[in-house]
């Protein structure tokens, strides 16, 4: 393998290897970007607190025009008052739980008094564009942009960006995964957050002994509010309000690492990724991206594991221009495949894994590419069709230049050697007409694929039955009818004739007829009363689906005594 430039710019990373490149032609056509159908946009669902939701709910008695409104991409459940902030962008590392996801949207509570529209705004509070952050030590927080409006205050409005609203603890094991996202449900810290009587509490203007039991949102959040709004977010000693003030549980989802195949043509595959991180454990350096057979990531426990791939690129995080960048953890790469190493007919995937020693599976992904090189096609078989008559049967033949198994649908499967012929028997009872049988060939050599199916034709014509025979079992008289058995013999081993027969009895210019339908080649019939003398007996057969018709032929004579 030869060294490759693996980061932007002109810096060559010593010791990095990749699969050799090839100028061969990849057996597939350019494709559009492949995007997973089940990708779900990350969200943050949070009620803030029961106090926040209840206080900004209209009260018909004195504040019917109070509102709690979501905007800018956020929505609010009218029943639970839980706000869903959407459009999450960021990263989650399942190896250490480190997370940073920014969400969109805002929730604004406006407390409006008076029962006559539009009422009087007393104050409003907006929490917007929250971000959930967790470090590798499990220390988490929710930050947001905070704005307020108090028309009666000396300073009527205020806003602060990136305020720490609450803190919480969460480890990697607290997250669950579902499809394209990881999910965390936690209850933020509240009791013990702000010590009563502490310098920080006094600086915020809290009364002595408050907050009770240290129950409070983060001090930075209180500091960002007008002093008249702070009591909604710490335990102030209110018997009715305090039970509702603790921070509500939240559920945050974060994007899992995902790869998209942007294009593939010739020996070049262009891919991009999102949701990746630079480091999970000490010594990590970003990720590798490689192409290998689908189903399982090859051994990549050391950098030499790149030899198991037919194309490799690296996305390292060395300054000043890390290859994994931005809050969404994005990158793009061009993979030049060594076509000589591609196994024909095998499906391949794009894999990602943590560089250099695969210290964690947090960056593992597999994205299907499909078959990169089609197998050679085995030579076509030749067929020998059959033209015969009903009741004769025969064989059809299939000859193959290479060893394998031949299947003629409905007739069976046979193994043939190279340049061998497989014969398939056609029954004497094969239906009259022309029928095509599908012929497939499975080569013994797994390095080649089967040729296209073909067909062998069997054409069966009707055959002639024997002359009709009449055996009189009871002679007729001029007074009584007689009995006879009329028969027509078919081909040996085939179905006996069926269908219409006609017996003609002639004496001079007089003729009488008896008509019957054969069953299994014969039928017992009644002969009419006949005048004294000799009668000539003739039989005509009208044929059926398998046998041709035959006109009258003499079958003997019948002498009537009286």
NUFI-249987 format. One line per field, with one value per residue (C-alpha): x negated, y, z; residue in one letter; residue number from 1. Coordinates in steps of 0.25 Angstrom, whole numbers. Each point is the difference from the previous one (the first is absolute). Example, Ala and Ser with C-alpha at 12.3 -4.5 7.8 and 13.67 -1.06 7.14 Angstrom:
2
X	[-49; -6] .
Y	[-18; 14] .
Z	[31; -2] .
res	[a; s] .
n	[1; 2] .
This chain:
562
X	[0; -4; 1; 11; 3; 12; 3; 2; -11; -14; -4; -4; 4; -12; 4; 14; 3; 11; 3; -6; 7; 4; 4; 10; 15; 10; 11; 11; 6; 0; 11; 6; -2; 5; 8; 6; 15; 0; -8; 7; -3; -5; 9; 1; 13; 1; 11; -10; 8; 14; -1; -4; 11; 11; -3; 1; 13; 12; 9; 14; 2; -12; -9; 8; -10; -12; -8; -10; -5; -10; -7; -11; 0; 5; 14; 7; 10; 13; 2; -13; -6; -13; -8; -7; -12; -4; -11; -10; -15; -12; -7; 1; -11; 5; -14; -1; 14; -6; 12; 2; 13; 7; 15; 9; 12; 5; 11; 5; 9; 8; 7; 12; 10; 14; 12; 3; -8; -11; -4; -13; -13; -7; -12; -5; -11; -6; -10; -5; -10; -4; -13; -2; -15; -6; -15; -8; 1; 15; 3; 11; 8; 10; -3; 9; 3; 8; 8; 11; 9; 5; 7; 1; -15; -10; -7; 11; -7; -12; -6; -12; -6; -5; 5; -2; 15; -2; -11; 1; -8; 0; -10; -1; 8; 12; 3; 8; -1; 12; -3; -8; 1; -5; 10; -2; 11; -5; 5; -9; -6; 8; -1; -14; -3; -1; -3; 9; -7; -12; -7; 6; 14; -1; -6; 12; 9; 6; 5; -7; 1; 4; 1; 6; -9; -8; 11; -3; -2; -15; -4; -4; 14; 5; -10; 5; 14; 7; -1; 16; 0; -10; 9; 7; -13; -5; 7; 5; 8; 13; 9; 8; -11; -12; 5; 0; -13; -10; -6; 8; -6; -4; -3; -11; -3; -13; -5; -8; -11; 5; -7; 6; -5; 0; -4; -7; -6; -12; -9; 4; 10; 3; 6; 3; 3; 7; 1; -15; -9; -15; -4; 6; -12; -14; -8; 12; -2; 13; 5; -4; 10; -2; 7; 1; 9; 14; 4; -11; -11; -13; -11; -4; -7; -12; -3; -5; 15; 2; -6; 13; 7; 0; 0; -3; 0; -3; 7; -9; 2; -14; 0; 1; 10; 6; 7; 12; 6; 12; 10; 6; -13; 0; -11; -1; -9; -4; -3; -8; 2; -10; 8; -10; 4; 15; 6; 10; 14; -2; 8; -9; 3; -6; -5; -5; -7; -9; -14; -10; 2; 15; 1; 15; 11; 7; -4; 3; 10; 3; 6; 3; -6; 5; -8; -12; -5; 9; -4; -4; 12; -2; 2; 14; 5; 6; 13; 5; 15; 10; 10; 8; 14; 9; -3; -14; -7; -15; -11; -4; -15; -8; -15; -9; -14; -3; 3; 13; 14; 11; 14; 12; 12; 10; -10; -10; -15; -12; -15; -9; -15; -7; 5; 10; 14; 12; 12; 14; 11; 13; 12; 8; 12; -6; 12; 1; -5; -12; -6; -12; -8; -8; -15; -9; -15; -7; -15; -9; -10; 4; -9; 10; 15; 11; 3; 13; 11; 5; 10; 2; 12; 8; 9; 10; 9; 13; -2; 9; 8; 3; 11; 13; 5; 14; 2; 14; 4; 15; 5; 12; 12; 11; 8; -11; -12; -14; -12; -14; -13; -7; -15; -11; -14; -10; -15; -7; -3; 9; 14; 11; 9; 12; 10; 11; 1; 11; 4; 6; 8; 2; 9; 1; 5; 5; -9; 2; -9; -4; -7; -8; -11; -12; -5; -14; 0; 14; 15; 11; 11; 14; 1; 14; 9; -5; 7; -4; -12; -15; -4; -13; -6; -8; -6; -4; -8; 1; -13; -3; -11; -10; 4; 4; 13; 2; 12; 8; -8; 6; 0; 7; 13; 13; 9; 14; 7; 15] .
Y	[0; 14; 13; 9; 14; -1; 14; 13; 8; -5; -7; -14; -9; -10; -14; 1; -11; -3; -10; 1; 7; -5; 6; -12; 3; -3; -8; 9; 13; 14; 1; 11; 2; -11; 5; -9; 0; -1; 12; 8; 14; 2; 7; 5; -2; 8; 6; 9; -1; -3; 15; 5; -7; 3; 14; 3; -7; 9; 2; 4; 8; 10; -4; -6; 6; -6; -8; -11; 0; -8; 6; -1; -15; -4; -6; -1; -12; 7; -10; -3; 14; -7; 8; -8; 8; -6; 0; -5; 1; -5; -13; -11; -10; -13; -4; 11; 7; 13; 8; 13; 2; 14; 1; 10; 7; 8; 0; 13; 2; 13; 3; 9; 5; 6; -6; 10; -2; 1; 1; 6; -7; -1; -8; -10; -10; -7; -12; -3; -8; -10; -8; -13; -2; -12; -2; -13; 1; 0; 14; 5; 13; 7; 14; 9; 15; 7; 13; 7; 12; 6; 13; 6; -2; 10; -8; -5; -11; -8; -12; -9; -11; -14; 1; -13; -3; -13; -11; -15; -13; -10; -11; -7; -12; 10; 1; -9; -2; -1; 1; 13; 6; -2; 4; 5; 3; 7; 8; 13; 3; 9; -2; 4; 8; 14; 0; 9; 12; -2; 12; -4; -1; 14; 6; -5; 8; -13; 2; -6; -15; -1; -9; -10; -13; 7; -3; 8; 1; 3; 14; 4; -1; 8; 11; 1; 3; 13; -1; -1; -13; -8; -5; -9; -8; -2; -5; 13; -6; 1; -12; 0; 4; -8; -14; 4; 7; -12; -1; -10; -12; 1; -9; 3; -7; 1; -4; -13; -1; -1; -2; 4; -5; 12; -6; -12; -1; -8; -3; 12; 1; 13; 0; 10; -2; 7; -1; -5; 4; 2; -7; -10; -5; 5; -2; 0; 8; 1; -11; -9; -2; -13; -10; -15; -11; 2; -7; 3; 10; -6; -1; 15; -2; 7; 9; -11; -5; 10; -11; -7; 10; 3; 15; 8; 15; 6; 12; 4; 12; 6; 15; 10; -6; -13; -9; -1; 13; 9; -2; -12; -8; 0; -5; -4; -10; -6; -14; -6; -15; -10; -8; -12; -3; 1; -14; -1; -2; 4; 11; 11; 11; 13; -2; 11; -3; 8; 3; -6; -12; -1; 3; 2; -5; 14; 4; -14; 1; -9; 6; -10; 3; -13; -8; 7; -9; -10; -15; -4; -7; -15; -4; -3; -14; -6; -7; -11; 1; -12; -1; -13; -7; -3; -13; -1; 9; 3; 9; 14; 4; 11; 1; 9; 4; 1; -10; 3; -4; 2; 2; -2; 5; -11; -10; 0; 3; -7; 2; 1; 0; 10; -2; -10; -2; -2; -7; 1; -10; 4; -8; -8; 7; 14; 9; 3; 14; 8; 3; 8; -5; 10; -4; 5; -3; 1; 0; -8; 11; 10; 11; 1; 3; -8; 4; 5; -11; -6; -9; -14; -3; -13; -1; -11; -3; -9; -15; -9; -10; -15; -4; -1; -14; -5; -13; -5; -6; -2; 0; 8; -6; 6; -1; 4; 9; -5; 4; 3; 6; 10; 4; 8; -3; 11; 2; -10; 6; 12; 4; -8; 7; 7; 7; -3; -12; -4; -14; -1; -13; -2; -10; 4; 14; 0; 6; 1; 8; -2; 12; -1; 6; -8; -2; -5; -4; -8; 1; -11; 4; -5; -4; 3; -11; -5; -7; -14; 0; 4; 14; 7; 6; 13; 9; 15; 7; 15; 2; 8; 9; -11; -8; 3; -3; -12; -2; -13; -12; -14; -8; -13; -5; -4; -11; 0; -13; 4] .
Z	[0; -3; 9; -3; 3; 10; 4; -7; -4; -4; 13; -1; 12; 2; 3; -6; -10; -10; -10; -14; -10; -13; -14; -3; -3; 11; -5; 5; -5; 7; 11; 8; 14; 9; 12; 11; 0; 15; 3; 12; 3; 14; 10; 14; 8; 13; 8; 7; 13; 5; 5; -13; -7; 10; 2; -15; -2; -1; 13; -4; 13; -1; -12; -11; -11; 6; -10; -2; -14; -8; -12; -10; -2; 14; 3; 13; 4; 5; 10; 7; -3; -4; -11; -11; -5; -14; -10; 9; -6; 7; 5; 10; 3; 5; 5; 11; 0; -5; -7; -6; -7; -3; -2; -7; 5; 11; 11; 5; 12; 1; 13; -3; 10; -2; -5; -11; -13; -3; 15; 6; -2; 14; -5; -10; -1; -12; 0; -14; -7; 11; -1; 8; 3; 8; 2; 1; 15; -1; 4; -8; -2; -8; -5; -7; -4; 10; -2; 8; 0; 13; -5; 14; 4; -1; -10; -8; -9; 1; -7; 2; -10; 4; 14; 9; 3; 8; 2; 1; 0; -11; -4; -13; 6; 2; -15; -8; -15; -10; -15; -4; 14; 14; 12; 14; 10; 13; 11; 2; 13; 9; 15; 5; -12; 7; 14; 9; 5; -9; -6; -13; 5; 7; -13; -7; 10; 6; 14; 12; 1; -14; -9; 10; -1; -10; -10; -13; -15; -3; 6; -14; -4; 11; -2; -15; 5; 5; 15; 1; -9; 8; 11; -10; -1; 14; 13; 6; 11; -7; 5; -13; -10; 5; -3; -15; -1; -2; -14; -8; -6; -14; -12; -10; -12; -7; -14; -1; -10; -15; -13; -14; -13; -9; -13; -5; -14; -6; 12; 7; 12; 6; 14; 12; 14; 11; 15; 2; 11; 1; 13; 9; 8; 1; -12; -10; -12; -8; -9; -12; -11; -9; -9; 3; -2; 6; 13; 10; 3; -3; 11; 2; 14; -6; -11; -9; 0; -12; -8; 1; -8; -15; 2; 12; 4; 14; 6; 11; 10; 0; 1; -7; -10; 6; -10; 9; 2; 4; 11; -8; -1; -15; -10; -15; -6; -14; 0; -11; -1; -4; -10; 0; 14; -2; 0; -11; 4; 14; 7; 6; 11; 4; 15; 10; 13; 10; -4; 3; 9; 0; 15; -1; -9; 1; -14; -6; -12; -12; -12; -12; -14; -7; -10; -5; -10; -7; -2; -14; -7; -3; -15; -4; -1; -13; -1; -9; -2; -3; -11; 1; 0; 11; 6; -5; 11; -1; 7; 0; 2; 6; -2; 8; -3; 15; 12; 8; 2; -11; 4; -9; 7; 1; -4; 10; 3; -4; 2; -12; -2; -9; -14; 5; -4; 9; -6; 5; -3; -7; 4; -11; 7; -2; -5; -15; -4; 2; 14; 4; 13; 7; 1; 11; 2; 14; -3; 10; 0; 10; -6; -12; 0; -8; -14; -4; 0; -13; -5; -6; -9; 0; -12; 0; -12; 0; -3; -8; 8; -5; -9; 8; 4; 3; 8; 0; 13; -3; -15; -3; -7; -7; 13; 10; 2; 1; 8; -4; 5; -9; 3; -5; 4; 3; 1; 10; 13; -3; 4; -7; -10; 4; -8; -10; -9; -10; -4; -14; -4; -15; -7; -15; 0; 14; 11; 15; 10; 14; 7; 13; 9; 3; 14; 2; -15; 0; 2; 0; -9; -4; -14; -7; -5; -13; -12; -4; -8; 0; 5; -2; 13; -1; 11; -1; 11; 2; 8; 13; 5; -2; -12; -14; -6; -9; -10; -2; -1; -1; 13; -5; -3; 7; -4; 5; -1; 3] .
res	[x; x; x; x; x; x; x; x; x; x; x; x; x; x; x; x; x; x; x; x; x; x; x; x; x; x; x; x; x; x; x; x; x; x; x; x; x; x; x; x; x; x; x; x; x; x; x; x; x; x; x; x; x; x; x; x; x; x; x; x; x; x; x; x; x; x; x; x; x; x; x; x; x; x; x; x; x; x; x; x; x; x; x; x; x; x; x; x; x; x; x; x; x; x; x; x; x; x; x; x; x; x; x; x; x; x; x; x; x; x; x; x; x; x; x; x; x; x; x; x; x; x; x; x; x; x; x; x; x; x; x; x; x; x; x; x; x; x; x; x; x; x; x; x; x; x; x; x; x; x; x; x; x; x; x; x; x; x; x; x; x; x; x; x; x; x; x; x; x; x; x; x; x; x; x; x; x; x; x; x; x; x; x; x; x; x; x; x; x; x; x; x; x; x; x; x; x; x; x; x; x; x; x; x; x; x; x; x; x; x; x; x; x; x; x; x; x; x; x; x; x; x; x; x; x; x; x; x; x; x; x; x; x; x; x; x; x; x; x; x; x; x; x; x; x; x; x; x; x; x; x; x; x; x; x; x; x; x; x; x; x; x; x; x; x; x; x; x; x; x; x; x; x; x; x; x; x; x; x; x; x; x; x; x; x; x; x; x; x; x; x; x; x; x; x; x; x; x; x; x; x; x; x; x; x; x; x; x; x; x; x; x; x; x; x; x; x; x; x; x; x; x; x; x; x; x; x; x; x; x; x; x; x; x; x; x; x; x; x; x; x; x; x; x; x; x; x; x; x; x; x; x; x; x; x; x; x; x; x; x; x; x; x; x; x; x; x; x; x; x; x; x; x; x; x; x; x; x; x; x; x; x; x; x; x; x; x; x; x; x; x; x; x; x; x; x; x; x; x; x; x; x; x; x; x; x; x; x; x; x; x; x; x; x; x; x; x; x; x; x; x; x; x; x; x; x; x; x; x; x; x; x; x; x; x; x; x; x; x; x; x; x; x; x; x; x; x; x; x; x; x; x; x; x; x; x; x; x; x; x; x; x; x; x; x; x; x; x; x; x; x; x; x; x; x; x; x; x; x; x; x; x; x; x; x; x; x; x; x; x; x; x; x; x; x; x; x; x; x; x; x; x; x; x; x; x; x; x; x; x; x; x; x; x; x; x; x; x; x; x; x; x; x; x; x; x; x; x; x; x; x; x; x; x; x; x; x; x; x; x; x; x; x; x; x; x; x; x; x; x; x; x; x; x; x; x; x; x; x; x; x; x] .
n	[1; 2; 3; 4; 5; 6; 7; 8; 9; 10; 11; 12; 13; 14; 15; 16; 17; 18; 19; 20; 21; 22; 23; 24; 25; 26; 27; 28; 29; 30; 31; 32; 33; 34; 35; 36; 37; 38; 39; 40; 41; 42; 43; 44; 45; 46; 47; 48; 49; 50; 51; 52; 53; 54; 55; 56; 57; 58; 59; 60; 61; 62; 63; 64; 65; 66; 67; 68; 69; 70; 71; 72; 73; 74; 75; 76; 77; 78; 79; 80; 81; 82; 83; 84; 85; 86; 87; 88; 89; 90; 91; 92; 93; 94; 95; 96; 97; 98; 99; 100; 101; 102; 103; 104; 105; 106; 107; 108; 109; 110; 111; 112; 113; 114; 115; 116; 117; 118; 119; 120; 121; 122; 123; 124; 125; 126; 127; 128; 129; 130; 131; 132; 133; 134; 135; 136; 137; 138; 139; 140; 141; 142; 143; 144; 145; 146; 147; 148; 149; 150; 151; 152; 153; 154; 155; 156; 157; 158; 159; 160; 161; 162; 163; 164; 165; 166; 167; 168; 169; 170; 171; 172; 173; 174; 175; 176; 177; 178; 179; 180; 181; 182; 183; 184; 185; 186; 187; 188; 189; 190; 191; 192; 193; 194; 195; 196; 197; 198; 199; 200; 201; 202; 203; 204; 205; 206; 207; 208; 209; 210; 211; 212; 213; 214; 215; 216; 217; 218; 219; 220; 221; 222; 223; 224; 225; 226; 227; 228; 229; 230; 231; 232; 233; 234; 235; 236; 237; 238; 239; 240; 241; 242; 243; 244; 245; 246; 247; 248; 249; 250; 251; 252; 253; 254; 255; 256; 257; 258; 259; 260; 261; 262; 263; 264; 265; 266; 267; 268; 269; 270; 271; 272; 273; 274; 275; 276; 277; 278; 279; 280; 281; 282; 283; 284; 285; 286; 287; 288; 289; 290; 291; 292; 293; 294; 295; 296; 297; 298; 299; 300; 301; 302; 303; 304; 305; 306; 307; 308; 309; 310; 311; 312; 313; 314; 315; 316; 317; 318; 319; 320; 321; 322; 323; 324; 325; 326; 327; 328; 329; 330; 331; 332; 333; 334; 335; 336; 337; 338; 339; 340; 341; 342; 343; 344; 345; 346; 347; 348; 349; 350; 351; 352; 353; 354; 355; 356; 357; 358; 359; 360; 361; 362; 363; 364; 365; 366; 367; 368; 369; 370; 371; 372; 373; 374; 375; 376; 377; 378; 379; 380; 381; 382; 383; 384; 385; 386; 387; 388; 389; 390; 391; 392; 393; 394; 395; 396; 397; 398; 399; 400; 401; 402; 403; 404; 405; 406; 407; 408; 409; 410; 411; 412; 413; 414; 415; 416; 417; 418; 419; 420; 421; 422; 423; 424; 425; 426; 427; 428; 429; 430; 431; 432; 433; 434; 435; 436; 437; 438; 439; 440; 441; 442; 443; 444; 445; 446; 447; 448; 449; 450; 451; 452; 453; 454; 455; 456; 457; 458; 459; 460; 461; 462; 463; 464; 465; 466; 467; 468; 469; 470; 471; 472; 473; 474; 475; 476; 477; 478; 479; 480; 481; 482; 483; 484; 485; 486; 487; 488; 489; 490; 491; 492; 493; 494; 495; 496; 497; 498; 499; 500; 501; 502; 503; 504; 505; 506; 507; 508; 509; 510; 511; 512; 513; 514; 515; 516; 517; 518; 519; 520; 521; 522; 523; 524; 525; 526; 527; 528; 529; 530; 531; 532; 533; 534; 535; 536; 537; 538; 539; 540; 541; 542; 543; 544; 545; 546; 547; 548; 549; 550; 551; 552; 553; 554; 555; 556; 557; 558; 559; 560; 561; 562] .
